[in-house]
């Protein structure tokens, strides 16, 4: 069954869903592009890895649940040991916990030229860590600056309402979601799709080299396919409130009406 939302489904922003959704959508976009590419190009799924700490488990991306739960369990055990020893004199050490480094993996796409292996276009789907202060944002902003300072095209998909949006000048108003297409030969000018919660996701043109035929990606169609294959309709509890951040009054009323047939069952 399809999502009850006409476009992006905000319930997928929950940590329990986002990591797998991120990977599924990236691969599905690659699959939508590949048949439209001439033999001059190919599309590859790449992974960016960086070190972060485990101080915010709710924002972990690409970290197996077993690691998260193990950390929580260890923290509980340490607390119990500390409480048991609280009656002892200060000559005994206090048991504490430290933020442990973990490897974070984020997938993205590169369209490359077949003969030279040159990266022609990068397609990024932002993660929660990219939009929060810390290692994830620093790593992504560094790469973003490098791309914008080159001739490589960039497509940046921001399908997260939470967090701080990437720096975009001249944006007339904010919306729930943003999709940026920056062609290397047109910078600093770029194309921005501002998408509200109530709108469908747009169809995008994937830029290649100048005067080359650009593949079309119907992002809503790709999203719908991912949603149905992952069976999110039976995994998401739409009786629960929409995940943070809070909706505007208008969007809140719209969501209530949209989900009332599901919630009334």
N, C-alpha and C positions, 0 to 999 in steps of 0.2 A: 504493500500500500504506500502511496506517496505521503510526503510530509503534509500536515495540515496548513503549514505556512506557504505562501505563494513563492517566496524566495528563500533566503537563508533561514535556517531553523536555529533560533537562539538557544534552544536546549542543548545543541551540540557543543556549546561553549563550556559545558561542564567538563572538569578535568577527566572524569571517567570515560568520556567519549572523544575528547578533542584529539588526543595523540593518534588514535587509529583513523579518525576521520581525516586528519591532516595528511597522513600517508596515503589513504585511499583516494582522496581527491587529487593529490599531486600525480599519482600514477594514472588516474582516469583522464586527466587533462593531457598527459603525454600520449595516451592511447587515442585521444580525439585528434591530436595534432598530426601524429605520425603518418596516417594514410594520405594526408593532404600535402606532404612534403615531397618535393622532387628528389631525384637521386643525388642532388647536390648537398642535401642536408640530412641530419639525423638528430633525434632528440634523446637525451640521456637523463636518467634520474640520478642526481648527486646528493651527497649527504655532508652537511656541515657539522663538525663535532667541536665542542668546547667544554672546558671544565667550569662547573658551577658548584655551589654548596647546597646542602639539603635543608637550608633554614626555612624554606617555604615549599613544603611538600605539595600544596594545592596547585602550584604552578609548574610542577615538573612535567616536562615533555619528553617522550621517548625513553622514560625510565620504567623498567618492569615493576608492576605492583608489588612483587615480592620484596624488592629492595625498599620500597616506601614503607611497607608494613614491618619489615625487619627493623628499620630505624625507629619506628614508633614503639615497637616492642622493647627495643634496647633502652629507649628513653624512659619507659615505664619502669623497667627493672632498675635502672640507675636511681630513679626517684625513690623507689622502695628502699634501696640500700641506703640512700642518704637519710631517709626518715628514720630507719632503724638505728642509725649511728648518731642521731642528733643528741642523744643523752650522754655521749662520750665527751671527754675533754677535748679541747682544741688541738691537742698534741697529735690527734689522729687526723689524717687528711680527709677533706670533704670530696665526695664523688661528684663530678660534674660531667657534662657532655660538650662536645665540640662539633661545629658544623663540618661535615665530612665532604670532601670533593667528590663529585659525581660527573660522569660524562653525559652530556646532552647531545642528542643527534636530531638535526632538523633537515628534512628533505626539501629539495628544490629541483627545478628543471633547467637544463641548458640545451638550446638548439645550436648545433655545431655544424660547421662546413665539413663535408666528408673528406676532401683531399687534404686540407690544411689543419683540420681539427680545431680551427679557430672558433671561439665562443661568439656566436652572433647575437643571441638573445638569452637572457636569464629570466626565469619565471619564479617568483617567490610568493609563498603563502605564509603570511606572518603568523607567529605563534604567540601565546601569552607572554613568554619571556622576552620576546622582541619588543613588546609594548610596555614593559616594566623596567624601571631603573635597575641596572645590574649587568652581569656578564653577557646575558643574552642580547640585550639592546646594544651594548658596546660592540659585540662581535658583528651584529647585523649592520649597524650604522657604519662601521669601518668598511665592510664589503660594499654597502650602498654607495658610499663616497667614491670608492674605486671604480664602480660601474659607471656612475654619473660623470666621472672624469675621463672616461674612455669613449670609444665609438660603439660599445656594446649596447643593444637595446635592453630595456628593463620593463617587465610587467610585474607589478606589485599588488597582490590581492590582500586586502585587509578585511576579513570577514569576522572580526571580533569587535564587539561593542565596547568591551572593557579595555582599560589601559590608555596610554598616551599615543595618539596617532603620530606617524612619521611626519617630518617637516615637509609641508607643501605650501608654497606661497601662492597667494591670490585665490584661495578657496573661499567661495562666497558664503557658504554656510556649512555647518557640520551635519552629517547624517550618520546613521548606524554603521554603514559599511562604505568603504572607498576602494576603487580599483584604478590604479595609475598605469598609464602606458607612456613610457618615455622612449622616443626614438632618438638614436644617437645623433642623427644629422639635424634634428630640430631643437636640441637643447639650447637654452633652458626651458623652452616651451614644452609642454607635455599635455596629454589628454587625461582628464579625470572623470570617472563615472562615480557620482554620488548616489548611493542606493539606500533607500529607507527600508525599515522592517517590513513595510506593507507592499514593497515592490518585488518583481522578479529580478533575478540576476541577469545582466546583459549578455549579449553576444559580442565577443571580442575578436579583433583582428590581431594576429600575432606578427609583429614586424620582423622582417628578415633583412637582407641586403637591399639597398635602394633599387626601386623599380622591379623587385621580385614579387610574384604573387603571394599574398599573405593568407595563411590558413585562417579559417573562421572557427572559433570555439563558442558554441552555445553553452555558456556556463551554467544556465539553469537546467538544461538537459543533462549535462554532465553530473551536476549535483543530484538531480532526481535519480539517476542511475546508481550513484554511490549510496544514496539513502535507502533505496529499495534492496540493493544487494546486501547491505549490512543489516537489514531488518530492524532499522531504528524504530519503526512505528510500534513494534512490540517490546522494545527495550527501554524506550523513554517513557517516563511517567508524566504525562501532561496534566495530571491533577495537581502537581506541584507548581509553585510560582515560577515564573521565568527567572533564570539565574541572573545575578547582579551583572551589570549595574541596573539600578531602578529604571523602569520605563517612564516616559513622559505620560501625563494624564491621558492624552489622546491615544497613544499607543497602548496603554494599559486597558482602556475601554475597548479598543479594537481587538486585542488579544482575548479579552474575556468573551466577547461575542464570537470570535473565531473558534475558540476551544470549548464553548458551552455544549455543543453536541457530543463531544468526547467526555466531558466532565459530568454530564447529566446521565450518562449510561450507568 
